[in-house]
Amino acid sequence: MELTYTKVGDYYIPNLALDDDAKYEVGIYGRMHEQYLEEHHHGTYTSLLLTGKLWKHLADIDAACHERMDFLIPAMAKQEGVTEALKAADQMEWVGRMNNIRNRAEEIVLRELVYA
C-alpha cells in the first residue's frame, strides 16, 4: 500500500479516505449500542471505528431492533387480547396495556440486541 501526501504549510499530511462513503441512518438503538460499545467494549469500538465499519454496524443494529419491535408488539398484543374492540370499548385501558407491551418489548430488544 503506497501512501500519498499533501503539503499543508510545513507539514505533510497523508491522503487518507474511507473505503465506504455511504451515509447510514442510525437511530436511538444504534446510538445506545454505540455508547455501550464505547464504555464497555472499547477495543471493539475502536477497531470498528478505525476500520470504517462502525456506522454500518450501528445502522444494522438499529434496523434489527426496529424489526424485532415490529414483530414483538403485535405478537404480545395478540397473546394478551389487546384488540381494536378493546380500543373502541375502553381507550384508556387499551393505551395503558399497549404502553406496557411496548415497554416490555423494548426491554427485550435492549437486552437481546443493544446490550449484547
Biopython code that builds the backbone (N, CA, C, O; Angstrom):
import numpy as np
from Bio.PDB.StructureBuilder import StructureBuilder

atoms = [
    (1, "MET", "N", (0.855, -1.167, 0.000)),
    (1, "MET", "CA", (0.000, 0.000, 0.000)),
    (1, "MET", "C", (0.904, 1.234, 0.000)),
    (1, "MET", "O", (1.762, 1.395, 0.868)),
    (2, "GLU", "N", (0.701, 2.067, -0.953)),
    (2, "GLU", "CA", (1.516, 3.262, -1.078)),
    (2, "GLU", "C", (0.683, 4.474, -0.701)),
    (2, "GLU", "O", (-0.423, 4.667, -1.206)),
    (3, "LEU", "N", (1.225, 5.282, 0.188)),
    (3, "LEU", "CA", (0.533, 6.478, 0.635)),
    (3, "LEU", "C", (1.006, 7.693, -0.145)),
    (3, "LEU", "O", (2.171, 7.797, -0.528)),
    (4, "THR", "N", (0.081, 8.598, -0.366)),
    (4, "THR", "CA", (0.432, 9.883, -0.960)),
    (4, "THR", "C", (0.202, 10.955, 0.106)),
    (4, "THR", "O", (-0.599, 10.781, 1.024)),
    (5, "TYR", "N", (0.911, 12.043, -0.037)),
    (5, "TYR", "CA", (0.863, 13.105, 0.963)),
    (5, "TYR", "C", (0.561, 14.443, 0.300)),
    (5, "TYR", "O", (0.869, 14.668, -0.870)),
    (6, "THR", "N", (-0.045, 15.314, 1.080)),
    (6, "THR", "CA", (-0.314, 16.670, 0.660)),
    (6, "THR", "C", (0.423, 17.607, 1.606)),
    (6, "THR", "O", (0.352, 17.459, 2.826)),
    (7, "LYS", "N", (1.130, 18.570, 1.031)),
    (7, "LYS", "CA", (1.861, 19.511, 1.867)),
    (7, "LYS", "C", (0.923, 20.646, 2.273)),
    (7, "LYS", "O", (0.333, 21.317, 1.427)),
    (8, "VAL", "N", (0.799, 20.843, 3.580)),
    (8, "VAL", "CA", (-0.007, 21.919, 4.139)),
    (8, "VAL", "C", (0.919, 22.720, 5.038)),
    (8, "VAL", "O", (1.277, 22.286, 6.133)),
    (9, "GLY", "N", (1.296, 23.882, 4.565)),
    (9, "GLY", "CA", (2.263, 24.685, 5.313)),
    (9, "GLY", "C", (3.606, 23.973, 5.330)),
    (9, "GLY", "O", (4.170, 23.681, 4.275)),
    (10, "ASP", "N", (4.111, 23.695, 6.505)),
    (10, "ASP", "CA", (5.381, 22.994, 6.653)),
    (10, "ASP", "C", (5.198, 21.498, 6.876)),
    (10, "ASP", "O", (6.182, 20.782, 7.064)),
    (11, "TYR", "N", (3.973, 21.017, 6.858)),
    (11, "TYR", "CA", (3.686, 19.629, 7.211)),
    (11, "TYR", "C", (3.189, 18.838, 6.008)),
    (11, "TYR", "O", (2.539, 19.387, 5.118)),
    (12, "TYR", "N", (3.493, 17.564, 5.989)),
    (12, "TYR", "CA", (2.950, 16.639, 5.004)),
    (12, "TYR", "C", (1.879, 15.799, 5.698)),
    (12, "TYR", "O", (2.145, 15.135, 6.699)),
    (13, "ILE", "N", (0.681, 15.838, 5.156)),
    (13, "ILE", "CA", (-0.453, 15.119, 5.726)),
    (13, "ILE", "C", (-0.830, 13.998, 4.767)),
    (13, "ILE", "O", (-0.983, 14.238, 3.570)),
    (14, "PRO", "N", (-0.984, 12.756, 5.283)),
    (14, "PRO", "CA", (-1.333, 11.646, 4.396)),
    (14, "PRO", "C", (-2.741, 11.815, 3.830)),
    (14, "PRO", "O", (-3.644, 12.299, 4.513)),
    (15, "ASN", "N", (-2.912, 11.416, 2.596)),
    (15, "ASN", "CA", (-4.224, 11.452, 1.938)),
    (15, "ASN", "C", (-4.933, 10.151, 2.275)),
    (15, "ASN", "O", (-4.718, 9.132, 1.617)),
    (16, "LEU", "N", (-5.765, 10.183, 3.283)),
    (16, "LEU", "CA", (-6.495, 9.011, 3.731)),
    (16, "LEU", "C", (-7.971, 9.175, 3.410)),
    (16, "LEU", "O", (-8.528, 10.266, 3.527)),
    (17, "ALA", "N", (-8.593, 8.089, 3.007)),
    (17, "ALA", "CA", (-10.027, 8.116, 2.723)),
    (17, "ALA", "C", (-10.623, 6.775, 3.111)),
    (17, "ALA", "O", (-9.986, 5.732, 2.965)),
    (18, "LEU", "N", (-11.833, 6.814, 3.599)),
    (18, "LEU", "CA", (-12.529, 5.586, 3.943)),
    (18, "LEU", "C", (-13.022, 4.908, 2.676)),
    (18, "LEU", "O", (-13.401, 5.572, 1.711)),
    (19, "ASP", "N", (-13.013, 3.586, 2.687)),
    (19, "ASP", "CA", (-13.493, 2.836, 1.532)),
    (19, "ASP", "C", (-15.000, 2.980, 1.364)),
    (19, "ASP", "O", (-15.511, 3.051, 0.246)),
    (20, "ASP", "N", (-15.694, 3.023, 2.481)),
    (20, "ASP", "CA", (-17.155, 3.077, 2.457)),
    (20, "ASP", "C", (-17.597, 4.507, 2.744)),
    (20, "ASP", "O", (-17.476, 4.981, 3.874)),
    (21, "ASP", "N", (-18.105, 5.193, 1.730)),
    (21, "ASP", "CA", (-18.529, 6.570, 1.935)),
    (21, "ASP", "C", (-20.051, 6.705, 1.872)),
    (21, "ASP", "O", (-20.570, 7.769, 1.534)),
    (22, "ALA", "N", (-20.763, 5.622, 2.198)),
    (22, "ALA", "CA", (-22.221, 5.652, 2.220)),
    (22, "ALA", "C", (-22.693, 6.348, 3.500)),
    (22, "ALA", "O", (-21.999, 6.355, 4.516)),
    (23, "LYS", "N", (-23.872, 6.922, 3.423)),
    (23, "LYS", "CA", (-24.484, 7.568, 4.583)),
    (23, "LYS", "C", (-25.440, 6.573, 5.238)),
    (23, "LYS", "O", (-26.324, 6.024, 4.579)),
    (24, "TYR", "N", (-25.258, 6.348, 6.523)),
    (24, "TYR", "CA", (-26.097, 5.409, 7.256)),
    (24, "TYR", "C", (-26.993, 6.158, 8.217)),
    (24, "TYR", "O", (-26.570, 7.118, 8.861)),
    (25, "GLU", "N", (-28.236, 5.711, 8.309)),
    (25, "GLU", "CA", (-29.192, 6.269, 9.256)),
    (25, "GLU", "C", (-29.079, 5.482, 10.556)),
    (25, "GLU", "O", (-29.378, 4.289, 10.594)),
    (26, "VAL", "N", (-28.657, 6.141, 11.599)),
    (26, "VAL", "CA", (-28.507, 5.500, 12.896)),
    (26, "VAL", "C", (-29.492, 6.159, 13.849)),
    (26, "VAL", "O", (-29.423, 7.364, 14.092)),
    (27, "GLY", "N", (-30.410, 5.359, 14.388)),
    (27, "GLY", "CA", (-31.426, 5.874, 15.292)),
    (27, "GLY", "C", (-31.053, 5.681, 16.746)),
    (27, "GLY", "O", (-29.880, 5.548, 17.095)),
    (28, "ILE", "N", (-32.072, 5.669, 17.586)),
    (28, "ILE", "CA", (-31.858, 5.623, 19.027)),
    (28, "ILE", "C", (-31.162, 4.339, 19.470)),
    (28, "ILE", "O", (-30.272, 4.380, 20.319)),
    (29, "TYR", "N", (-31.558, 3.207, 18.905)),
    (29, "TYR", "CA", (-30.957, 1.945, 19.334)),
    (29, "TYR", "C", (-29.499, 1.849, 18.877)),
    (29, "TYR", "O", (-28.657, 1.314, 19.599)),
    (30, "GLY", "N", (-29.203, 2.353, 17.708)),
    (30, "GLY", "CA", (-27.824, 2.377, 17.237)),
    (30, "GLY", "C", (-26.954, 3.261, 18.104)),
    (30, "GLY", "O", (-25.813, 2.910, 18.405)),
    (31, "ARG", "N", (-27.480, 4.406, 18.509)),
    (31, "ARG", "CA", (-26.726, 5.316, 19.378)),
    (31, "ARG", "C", (-26.514, 4.700, 20.766)),
    (31, "ARG", "O", (-25.454, 4.865, 21.369)),
    (32, "MET", "N", (-27.524, 3.995, 21.261)),
    (32, "MET", "CA", (-27.387, 3.338, 22.550)),
    (32, "MET", "C", (-26.319, 2.239, 22.475)),
    (32, "MET", "O", (-25.537, 2.065, 23.411)),
    (33, "HIS", "N", (-26.289, 1.510, 21.372)),
    (33, "HIS", "CA", (-25.283, 0.459, 21.187)),
    (33, "HIS", "C", (-23.890, 1.072, 21.054)),
    (33, "HIS", "O", (-22.914, 0.519, 21.560)),
    (34, "GLU", "N", (-23.802, 2.201, 20.381)),
    (34, "GLU", "CA", (-22.514, 2.890, 20.261)),
    (34, "GLU", "C", (-21.986, 3.282, 21.640)),
    (34, "GLU", "O", (-20.811, 3.071, 21.940)),
    (35, "GLN", "N", (-22.839, 3.845, 22.466)),
    (35, "GLN", "CA", (-22.434, 4.241, 23.806)),
    (35, "GLN", "C", (-22.023, 3.017, 24.623)),
    (35, "GLN", "O", (-21.043, 3.067, 25.365)),
    (36, "TYR", "N", (-22.764, 1.925, 24.490)),
    (36, "TYR", "CA", (-22.429, 0.693, 25.199)),
    (36, "TYR", "C", (-21.061, 0.173, 24.766)),
    (36, "TYR", "O", (-20.237, -0.187, 25.606)),
    (37, "LEU", "N", (-20.821, 0.134, 23.452)),
    (37, "LEU", "CA", (-19.524, -0.332, 22.966)),
    (37, "LEU", "C", (-18.395, 0.565, 23.463)),
    (37, "LEU", "O", (-17.349, 0.076, 23.891)),
    (38, "GLU", "N", (-18.606, 1.860, 23.406)),
    (38, "GLU", "CA", (-17.561, 2.800, 23.806)),
    (38, "GLU", "C", (-17.218, 2.664, 25.295)),
    (38, "GLU", "O", (-16.057, 2.783, 25.684)),
    (39, "GLU", "N", (-18.230, 2.415, 26.114)),
    (39, "GLU", "CA", (-17.996, 2.340, 27.559)),
    (39, "GLU", "C", (-17.541, 0.959, 28.033)),
    (39, "GLU", "O", (-16.720, 0.859, 28.945)),
    (40, "HIS", "N", (-18.067, -0.105, 27.420)),
    (40, "HIS", "CA", (-17.834, -1.449, 27.951)),
    (40, "HIS", "C", (-16.971, -2.347, 27.066)),
    (40, "HIS", "O", (-16.389, -3.313, 27.558)),
    (41, "HIS", "N", (-16.880, -2.051, 25.793)),
    (41, "HIS", "CA", (-16.071, -2.845, 24.858)),
    (41, "HIS", "C", (-15.255, -1.883, 24.002)),
    (41, "HIS", "O", (-15.427, -1.803, 22.786)),
    (42, "HIS", "N", (-14.370, -1.164, 24.664)),
    (42, "HIS", "CA", (-13.632, -0.092, 23.994)),
    (42, "HIS", "C", (-12.761, -0.616, 22.852)),
    (42, "HIS", "O", (-12.606, 0.067, 21.839)),
    (43, "GLY", "N", (-12.199, -1.801, 22.992)),
    (43, "GLY", "CA", (-11.372, -2.365, 21.924)),
    (43, "GLY", "C", (-12.175, -2.622, 20.664)),
    (43, "GLY", "O", (-11.735, -2.294, 19.563)),
    (44, "THR", "N", (-13.351, -3.208, 20.825)),
    (44, "THR", "CA", (-14.228, -3.467, 19.677)),
    (44, "THR", "C", (-14.671, -2.160, 19.044)),
    (44, "THR", "O", (-14.682, -2.030, 17.819)),
    (45, "TYR", "N", (-15.036, -1.194, 19.874)),
    (45, "TYR", "CA", (-15.458, 0.119, 19.383)),
    (45, "TYR", "C", (-14.349, 0.768, 18.558)),
    (45, "TYR", "O", (-14.594, 1.263, 17.458)),
    (46, "THR", "N", (-13.140, 0.763, 19.091)),
    (46, "THR", "CA", (-12.006, 1.382, 18.406)),
    (46, "THR", "C", (-11.696, 0.659, 17.106)),
    (46, "THR", "O", (-11.408, 1.294, 16.091)),
    (47, "SER", "N", (-11.754, -0.664, 17.134)),
    (47, "SER", "CA", (-11.492, -1.448, 15.929)),
    (47, "SER", "C", (-12.507, -1.134, 14.831)),
    (47, "SER", "O", (-12.134, -0.916, 13.679)),
    (48, "LEU", "N", (-13.791, -1.113, 15.193)),
    (48, "LEU", "CA", (-14.833, -0.792, 14.212)),
    (48, "LEU", "C", (-14.669, 0.633, 13.684)),
    (48, "LEU", "O", (-14.858, 0.886, 12.494)),
    (49, "LEU", "N", (-14.324, 1.545, 14.560)),
    (49, "LEU", "CA", (-14.153, 2.936, 14.163)),
    (49, "LEU", "C", (-12.981, 3.102, 13.204)),
    (49, "LEU", "O", (-13.099, 3.788, 12.189)),
    (50, "LEU", "N", (-11.855, 2.479, 13.522)),
    (50, "LEU", "CA", (-10.662, 2.638, 12.698)),
    (50, "LEU", "C", (-10.749, 1.906, 11.357)),
    (50, "LEU", "O", (-10.105, 2.311, 10.389)),
    (51, "THR", "N", (-11.527, 0.849, 11.295)),
    (51, "THR", "CA", (-11.683, 0.128, 10.026)),
    (51, "THR", "C", (-12.802, 0.701, 9.169)),
    (51, "THR", "O", (-12.991, 0.275, 8.029)),
    (52, "GLY", "N", (-13.547, 1.662, 9.706)),
    (52, "GLY", "CA", (-14.618, 2.282, 8.935)),
    (52, "GLY", "C", (-15.904, 1.479, 8.913)),
    (52, "GLY", "O", (-16.767, 1.721, 8.070)),
    (53, "LYS", "N", (-16.047, 0.531, 9.821)),
    (53, "LYS", "CA", (-17.231, -0.335, 9.842)),
    (53, "LYS", "C", (-18.222, 0.031, 10.940)),
    (53, "LYS", "O", (-19.271, -0.601, 11.061)),
    (54, "LEU", "N", (-17.905, 1.036, 11.732)),
    (54, "LEU", "CA", (-18.745, 1.371, 12.883)),
    (54, "LEU", "C", (-20.144, 1.791, 12.474)),
    (54, "LEU", "O", (-21.118, 1.272, 13.020)),
    (55, "TRP", "N", (-20.276, 2.716, 11.527)),
    (55, "TRP", "CA", (-21.598, 3.250, 11.178)),
    (55, "TRP", "C", (-22.479, 2.200, 10.519)),
    (55, "TRP", "O", (-23.690, 2.187, 10.742)),
    (56, "LYS", "N", (-21.900, 1.328, 9.720)),
    (56, "LYS", "CA", (-22.686, 0.237, 9.127)),
    (56, "LYS", "C", (-23.169, -0.701, 10.221)),
    (56, "LYS", "O", (-24.322, -1.134, 10.212)),
    (57, "HIS", "N", (-22.286, -1.016, 11.164)),
    (57, "HIS", "CA", (-22.651, -1.891, 12.278)),
    (57, "HIS", "C", (-23.785, -1.277, 13.099)),
    (57, "HIS", "O", (-24.743, -1.967, 13.445)),
    (58, "LEU", "N", (-23.683, -0.001, 13.407)),
    (58, "LEU", "CA", (-24.718, 0.670, 14.194)),
    (58, "LEU", "C", (-26.042, 0.736, 13.437)),
    (58, "LEU", "O", (-27.107, 0.571, 14.032)),
    (59, "ALA", "N", (-25.979, 0.976, 12.138)),
    (59, "ALA", "CA", (-27.206, 1.012, 11.334)),
    (59, "ALA", "C", (-27.852, -0.374, 11.280)),
    (59, "ALA", "O", (-29.077, -0.489, 11.317)),
    (60, "ASP", "N", (-27.037, -1.419, 11.194)),
    (60, "ASP", "CA", (-27.567, -2.786, 11.193)),
    (60, "ASP", "C", (-28.235, -3.120, 12.523)),
    (60, "ASP", "O", (-29.308, -3.723, 12.545)),
    (61, "ILE", "N", (-27.610, -2.735, 13.624)),
    (61, "ILE", "CA", (-28.191, -2.971, 14.955)),
    (61, "ILE", "C", (-29.503, -2.211, 15.087)),
    (61, "ILE", "O", (-30.485, -2.758, 15.587)),
    (62, "ASP", "N", (-29.532, -0.969, 14.649)),
    (62, "ASP", "CA", (-30.741, -0.156, 14.739)),
    (62, "ASP", "C", (-31.880, -0.775, 13.922)),
    (62, "ASP", "O", (-33.016, -0.849, 14.390)),
    (63, "ALA", "N", (-31.572, -1.215, 12.707)),
    (63, "ALA", "CA", (-32.595, -1.843, 11.858)),
    (63, "ALA", "C", (-33.102, -3.138, 12.479)),
    (63, "ALA", "O", (-34.302, -3.410, 12.459)),
    (64, "ALA", "N", (-32.187, -3.942, 13.033)),
    (64, "ALA", "CA", (-32.595, -5.202, 13.662)),
    (64, "ALA", "C", (-33.494, -4.943, 14.871)),
    (64, "ALA", "O", (-34.452, -5.681, 15.101)),
    (65, "CYS", "N", (-33.194, -3.918, 15.627)),
    (65, "CYS", "CA", (-34.019, -3.572, 16.792)),
    (65, "CYS", "C", (-35.427, -3.160, 16.367)),
    (65, "CYS", "O", (-36.411, -3.573, 16.980)),
    (66, "HIS", "N", (-35.519, -2.351, 15.324)),
    (66, "HIS", "CA", (-36.843, -1.920, 14.853)),
    (66, "HIS", "C", (-37.638, -3.094, 14.290)),
    (66, "HIS", "O", (-38.847, -3.178, 14.502)),
    (67, "GLU", "N", (-36.978, -3.990, 13.582)),
    (67, "GLU", "CA", (-37.668, -5.183, 13.072)),
    (67, "GLU", "C", (-38.188, -6.033, 14.213)),
    (67, "GLU", "O", (-39.318, -6.520, 14.165)),
    (68, "ARG", "N", (-37.371, -6.214, 15.238)),
    (68, "ARG", "CA", (-37.765, -7.028, 16.390)),
    (68, "ARG", "C", (-38.932, -6.385, 17.126)),
    (68, "ARG", "O", (-39.856, -7.080, 17.549)),
    (69, "MET", "N", (-38.900, -5.067, 17.283)),
    (69, "MET", "CA", (-40.016, -4.368, 17.936)),
    (69, "MET", "C", (-41.295, -4.520, 17.117)),
    (69, "MET", "O", (-42.372, -4.740, 17.671)),
    (70, "ASP", "N", (-41.170, -4.400, 15.787)),
    (70, "ASP", "CA", (-42.335, -4.541, 14.917)),
    (70, "ASP", "C", (-42.924, -5.946, 14.972)),
    (70, "ASP", "O", (-44.110, -6.129, 14.699)),
    (71, "PHE", "N", (-42.118, -6.925, 15.317)),
    (71, "PHE", "CA", (-42.611, -8.288, 15.461)),
    (71, "PHE", "C", (-43.196, -8.515, 16.855)),
    (71, "PHE", "O", (-44.271, -9.100, 16.986)),
    (72, "LEU", "N", (-42.502, -8.061, 17.887)),
    (72, "LEU", "CA", (-42.895, -8.351, 19.266)),
    (72, "LEU", "C", (-44.198, -7.671, 19.688)),
    (72, "LEU", "O", (-45.048, -8.306, 20.312)),
    (73, "ILE", "N", (-44.363, -6.409, 19.361)),
    (73, "ILE", "CA", (-45.529, -5.667, 19.855)),
    (73, "ILE", "C", (-46.849, -6.290, 19.387)),
    (73, "ILE", "O", (-47.715, -6.547, 20.224)),
    (74, "PRO", "N", (-47.040, -6.544, 18.084)),
    (74, "PRO", "CA", (-48.308, -7.175, 17.691)),
    (74, "PRO", "C", (-48.479, -8.587, 18.256)),
    (74, "PRO", "O", (-49.593, -8.989, 18.594)),
    (75, "ALA", "N", (-47.385, -9.335, 18.359)),
    (75, "ALA", "CA", (-47.485, -10.694, 18.897)),
    (75, "ALA", "C", (-47.904, -10.679, 20.367)),
    (75, "ALA", "O", (-48.751, -11.467, 20.790)),
    (76, "MET", "N", (-47.306, -9.782, 21.132)),
    (76, "MET", "CA", (-47.655, -9.690, 22.547)),
    (76, "MET", "C", (-49.082, -9.164, 22.727)),
    (76, "MET", "O", (-49.809, -9.620, 23.609)),
    (77, "ALA", "N", (-49.477, -8.202, 21.887)),
    (77, "ALA", "CA", (-50.839, -7.662, 21.975)),
    (77, "ALA", "C", (-51.862, -8.746, 21.656)),
    (77, "ALA", "O", (-52.896, -8.846, 22.318)),
    (78, "LYS", "N", (-51.578, -9.542, 20.660)),
    (78, "LYS", "CA", (-52.500, -10.626, 20.294)),
    (78, "LYS", "C", (-52.586, -11.659, 21.410)),
    (78, "LYS", "O", (-53.673, -12.126, 21.749)),
    (79, "GLN", "N", (-51.447, -12.011, 21.977)),
    (79, "GLN", "CA", (-51.411, -13.004, 23.039)),
    (79, "GLN", "C", (-52.167, -12.534, 24.281)),
    (79, "GLN", "O", (-52.768, -13.349, 24.981)),
    (80, "GLU", "N", (-52.145, -11.247, 24.557)),
    (80, "GLU", "CA", (-52.790, -10.709, 25.749)),
    (80, "GLU", "C", (-54.207, -10.203, 25.491)),
    (80, "GLU", "O", (-54.866, -9.706, 26.404)),
    (81, "GLY", "N", (-54.675, -10.328, 24.256)),
    (81, "GLY", "CA", (-56.041, -9.939, 23.942)),
    (81, "GLY", "C", (-56.274, -8.447, 23.854)),
    (81, "GLY", "O", (-57.388, -7.980, 24.092)),
    (82, "VAL", "N", (-55.253, -7.700, 23.518)),
    (82, "VAL", "CA", (-55.390, -6.254, 23.335)),
    (82, "VAL", "C", (-55.756, -6.029, 21.871)),
    (82, "VAL", "O", (-54.897, -6.085, 20.991)),
    (83, "THR", "N", (-57.032, -5.775, 21.622)),
    (83, "THR", "CA", (-57.552, -5.708, 20.256)),
    (83, "THR", "C", (-58.177, -4.342, 19.977)),
    (83, "THR", "O", (-58.262, -3.475, 20.848)),
    (84, "GLU", "N", (-58.604, -4.191, 18.739)),
    (84, "GLU", "CA", (-59.313, -2.967, 18.342)),
    (84, "GLU", "C", (-60.655, -2.867, 19.063)),
    (84, "GLU", "O", (-61.150, -1.765, 19.300)),
    (85, "ALA", "N", (-61.242, -4.004, 19.410)),
    (85, "ALA", "CA", (-62.510, -3.986, 20.155)),
    (85, "ALA", "C", (-62.295, -3.369, 21.539)),
    (85, "ALA", "O", (-63.122, -2.586, 22.007)),
    (86, "LEU", "N", (-61.192, -3.719, 22.186)),
    (86, "LEU", "CA", (-60.867, -3.116, 23.478)),
    (86, "LEU", "C", (-60.617, -1.625, 23.309)),
    (86, "LEU", "O", (-61.023, -0.825, 24.153)),
    (87, "LYS", "N", (-59.950, -1.248, 22.221)),
    (87, "LYS", "CA", (-59.676, 0.163, 21.950)),
    (87, "LYS", "C", (-60.978, 0.945, 21.808)),
    (87, "LYS", "O", (-61.096, 2.064, 22.307)),
    (88, "ALA", "N", (-61.947, 0.353, 21.129)),
    (88, "ALA", "CA", (-63.236, 1.027, 20.939)),
    (88, "ALA", "C", (-64.027, 1.095, 22.246)),
    (88, "ALA", "O", (-64.733, 2.072, 22.498)),
    (89, "ALA", "N", (-63.908, 0.057, 23.075)),
    (89, "ALA", "CA", (-64.695, 0.000, 24.305)),
    (89, "ALA", "C", (-64.083, 0.844, 25.432)),
    (89, "ALA", "O", (-64.800, 1.560, 26.131)),
    (90, "ASP", "N", (-62.764, 0.758, 25.604)),
    (90, "ASP", "CA", (-62.115, 1.455, 26.718)),
    (90, "ASP", "C", (-60.730, 1.927, 26.268)),
    (90, "ASP", "O", (-59.745, 1.196, 26.370)),
    (91, "GLN", "N", (-60.679, 3.154, 25.772)),
    (91, "GLN", "CA", (-59.434, 3.664, 25.194)),
    (91, "GLN", "C", (-58.307, 3.776, 26.209)),
    (91, "GLN", "O", (-57.162, 3.453, 25.891)),
    (92, "MET", "N", (-58.600, 4.221, 27.407)),
    (92, "MET", "CA", (-57.558, 4.388, 28.411)),
    (92, "MET", "C", (-56.959, 3.041, 28.814)),
    (92, "MET", "O", (-55.748, 2.934, 29.007)),
    (93, "GLU", "N", (-57.792, 2.024, 28.942)),
    (93, "GLU", "CA", (-57.291, 0.677, 29.247)),
    (93, "GLU", "C", (-56.395, 0.188, 28.113)),
    (93, "GLU", "O", (-55.333, -0.384, 28.357)),
    (94, "TRP", "N", (-56.825, 0.416, 26.872)),
    (94, "TRP", "CA", (-56.043, -0.014, 25.708)),
    (94, "TRP", "C", (-54.688, 0.706, 25.665)),
    (94, "TRP", "O", (-53.659, 0.072, 25.429)),
    (95, "VAL", "N", (-54.684, 2.010, 25.890)),
    (95, "VAL", "CA", (-53.436, 2.777, 25.875)),
    (95, "VAL", "C", (-52.493, 2.287, 26.968)),
    (95, "VAL", "O", (-51.300, 2.105, 26.723)),
    (96, "GLY", "N", (-53.009, 2.077, 28.149)),
    (96, "GLY", "CA", (-52.186, 1.595, 29.253)),
    (96, "GLY", "C", (-51.575, 0.232, 28.960)),
    (96, "GLY", "O", (-50.395, 0.005, 29.227)),
    (97, "ARG", "N", (-52.367, -0.663, 28.419)),
    (97, "ARG", "CA", (-51.860, -2.008, 28.116)),
    (97, "ARG", "C", (-50.869, -1.984, 26.960)),
    (97, "ARG", "O", (-49.878, -2.714, 26.978)),
    (98, "MET", "N", (-51.129, -1.149, 25.952)),
    (98, "MET", "CA", (-50.189, -1.056, 24.824)),
    (98, "MET", "C", (-48.868, -0.419, 25.261)),
    (98, "MET", "O", (-47.805, -0.834, 24.799)),
    (99, "ASN", "N", (-48.921, 0.573, 26.135)),
    (99, "ASN", "CA", (-47.683, 1.163, 26.661)),
    (99, "ASN", "C", (-46.888, 0.121, 27.449)),
    (99, "ASN", "O", (-45.663, 0.059, 27.349)),
    (100, "ASN", "N", (-47.593, -0.692, 28.229)),
    (100, "ASN", "CA", (-46.945, -1.753, 28.977)),
    (100, "ASN", "C", (-46.285, -2.752, 28.032)),
    (100, "ASN", "O", (-45.151, -3.170, 28.262)),
    (101, "ILE", "N", (-46.982, -3.130, 26.984)),
    (101, "ILE", "CA", (-46.449, -4.078, 25.998)),
    (101, "ILE", "C", (-45.230, -3.479, 25.300)),
    (101, "ILE", "O", (-44.218, -4.156, 25.120)),
    (102, "ARG", "N", (-45.329, -2.219, 24.912)),
    (102, "ARG", "CA", (-44.205, -1.582, 24.226)),
    (102, "ARG", "C", (-42.967, -1.499, 25.122)),
    (102, "ARG", "O", (-41.848, -1.733, 24.668)),
    (103, "ASN", "N", (-43.177, -1.167, 26.388)),
    (103, "ASN", "CA", (-42.054, -1.090, 27.317)),
    (103, "ASN", "C", (-41.400, -2.451, 27.525)),
    (103, "ASN", "O", (-40.174, -2.551, 27.578)),
    (104, "ARG", "N", (-42.213, -3.501, 27.644)),
    (104, "ARG", "CA", (-41.646, -4.842, 27.806)),
    (104, "ARG", "C", (-40.921, -5.285, 26.543)),
    (104, "ARG", "O", (-39.859, -5.902, 26.625)),
    (105, "ALA", "N", (-41.476, -4.979, 25.383)),
    (105, "ALA", "CA", (-40.823, -5.339, 24.121)),
    (105, "ALA", "C", (-39.497, -4.596, 23.986)),
    (105, "ALA", "O", (-38.511, -5.167, 23.519)),
    (106, "GLU", "N", (-39.468, -3.340, 24.386)),
    (106, "GLU", "CA", (-38.228, -2.577, 24.309)),
    (106, "GLU", "C", (-37.164, -3.143, 25.254)),
    (106, "GLU", "O", (-35.984, -3.171, 24.905)),
    (107, "GLU", "N", (-37.563, -3.590, 26.437)),
    (107, "GLU", "CA", (-36.616, -4.215, 27.356)),
    (107, "GLU", "C", (-36.016, -5.485, 26.746)),
    (107, "GLU", "O", (-34.823, -5.749, 26.900)),
    (108, "ILE", "N", (-36.840, -6.258, 26.061)),
    (108, "ILE", "CA", (-36.352, -7.470, 25.398)),
    (108, "ILE", "C", (-35.344, -7.104, 24.322)),
    (108, "ILE", "O", (-34.276, -7.710, 24.236)),
    (109, "VAL", "N", (-35.677, -6.118, 23.504)),
    (109, "VAL", "CA", (-34.793, -5.694, 22.417)),
    (109, "VAL", "C", (-33.478, -5.143, 22.969)),
    (109, "VAL", "O", (-32.408, -5.447, 22.442)),
    (110, "LEU", "N", (-33.553, -4.353, 24.004)),
    (110, "LEU", "CA", (-32.331, -3.797, 24.590)),
    (110, "LEU", "C", (-31.427, -4.906, 25.123)),
    (110, "LEU", "O", (-30.212, -4.873, 24.925)),
    (111, "ARG", "N", (-32.019, -5.874, 25.790)),
    (111, "ARG", "CA", (-31.229, -6.961, 26.365)),
    (111, "ARG", "C", (-30.654, -7.872, 25.278)),
    (111, "ARG", "O", (-29.498, -8.285, 25.361)),
    (112, "GLU", "N", (-31.464, -8.185, 24.259)),
    (112, "GLU", "CA", (-31.020, -9.121, 23.221)),
    (112, "GLU", "C", (-30.052, -8.512, 22.220)),
    (112, "GLU", "O", (-29.107, -9.178, 21.794)),
    (113, "LEU", "N", (-30.269, -7.262, 21.837)),
    (113, "LEU", "CA", (-29.502, -6.699, 20.717)),
    (113, "LEU", "C", (-28.585, -5.538, 21.092)),
    (113, "LEU", "O", (-27.434, -5.501, 20.657)),
    (114, "VAL", "N", (-29.065, -4.607, 21.876)),
    (114, "VAL", "CA", (-28.296, -3.397, 22.139)),
    (114, "VAL", "C", (-27.168, -3.663, 23.139)),
    (114, "VAL", "O", (-26.026, -3.259, 22.919)),
    (115, "TYR", "N", (-27.493, -4.335, 24.222)),
    (115, "TYR", "CA", (-26.505, -4.555, 25.282)),
    (115, "TYR", "C", (-25.970, -5.981, 25.266)),
    (115, "TYR", "O", (-25.749, -6.578, 26.320)),
    (116, "ALA", "N", (-25.767, -6.515, 24.092)),
    (116, "ALA", "CA", (-25.251, -7.891, 23.976)),
    (116, "ALA", "C", (-23.852, -7.877, 23.389)),
    (116, "ALA", "O", (-23.247, -8.935, 23.212)),
]
sb = StructureBuilder()
sb.init_structure("model")
sb.init_model(0)
sb.init_chain("A")
sb.init_seg("    ")
for serial, (resi, resn, name, xyz) in enumerate(atoms, 1):
    if name == "N":
        sb.init_residue(resn, " ", resi, " ")
    sb.init_atom(name, np.array(xyz, "f"), 0.0, 1.0, " ", f" {name:<3s}", serial, name[0])
structure = sb.get_structure()
